[in-house]
Amino acid sequence: MPTVLVTGADGFLGRHLVQQLLARGYQVRALVRSARPVNTLALPPLTSLPVDVVVGDVCQPATMAGYTDGCAAIIHAAALAQVNPARNPAVWTVNLQGTETMLNLARAAGISRFVYVGTANVFGFGTRQHPGDETRPYAGYQYGLDYMDSKLAATNSVLRAVANEELPAVLVHPTFMLGPGDAKPTSNALLLELYRGKLPGYPPGGKNYVHVRDVAVATINALTQGQAGESYILGNQNLSYQEAFALMAQVLGVPAPRWLLPARISYLYGTICDLKARLTGRPAQLNSAMAAVANDGHYFNVQKARAELGLPQTDLRIAIAEAFQWFKDHNYA
């Protein structure tokens, strides 16, 4: 089987990509920024797996010399998914400059498939009745989040490479991922907050949720399926925050948040947090951009990925249960 270079291989999604690639018989070259895992107690080193681990920084091309040698494909999953603070130049450096580094390497190496891992947030979201899809124009400018804006810029860089240079790239855009192995933790931190009783209420918006393993499967399918230059939203179920928190609480066996947090109140709190962050020089618990996102319904249609990439649709209860069991097994909960 061909060798695939995976960037961000020690991240939440990256670990699942490596495992799924190995299960299918691919050879894996795993790019990490440090030979030391994020959490050495929770995650065994990638060197314990039959993969070629290489250390480098996608923001520094000189550290990447020779890493594409012998590789037939690249899955570029490395990113900085930081939303607090809302503005941070480092986010642009990793998400845009890092993507351009990988595009340059792919061009020079004559890669047969480049799979870019973006975010569904680069598309316009919709309602539950009419969810957004890959044809909806970007709606994230209103939030002022460097994460969303930088991922859009990186997406456009990949699309230009396809259009102008015929780079064989497919773009996959996950929604909100849940599942085991979130060592930092990132998206699954919501489950820990709920378990610890730190979520007294729920905002009025909602989003699309998906098992991280389903995202990994569809991303690897994109190595041989899908059309170059096409984008695919990788998600599953659209839920309001009230519905999502109730489902999570049921699986975790804890009370669900009871109170609706009115949009104006949550945004006001976010604005106060902005002021606190400016005064202290440290990010607060929340910011006004995060509050604005939570007040909206970020709902998406995933039929295109189901039809063309074989995107699985694992029950979210399984994703929640597996994530929380992993947390318990590794002393997070």
Buried (B, 14 or more C-beta within 10 A) or exposed (E): EEBBBBBBBBBBBBBBBBBBBBEEEBBBBBBBBEEEBBEEEBBEEBEEBEBBBBEBBBBEBEBBEEBBEEBBBBBBBBBBBBBBBBEBEEBBBBBBBBBBBBBEBBEEBEBBBBBBBBBBBBBBBBEEEEBBBBEBEBBBEEBBBBBBBBBBBBBBBBBEBBEEEEBBBBBBBBBBBBBBBBBEBBBBEBBBEBBEEEBEBBBBBBBBBBBBBBBBBBBBBBBEBBEEBBBBBBBBBBBBBBBBBBBBBEBBEBEBBEEBBEBEEBBEBBBBBBEBBEEEEEBBEBBBBBBBBBBBBBBBBBEBBBEBBBBBEBEBEBBBBBBBEBBEEBEBB
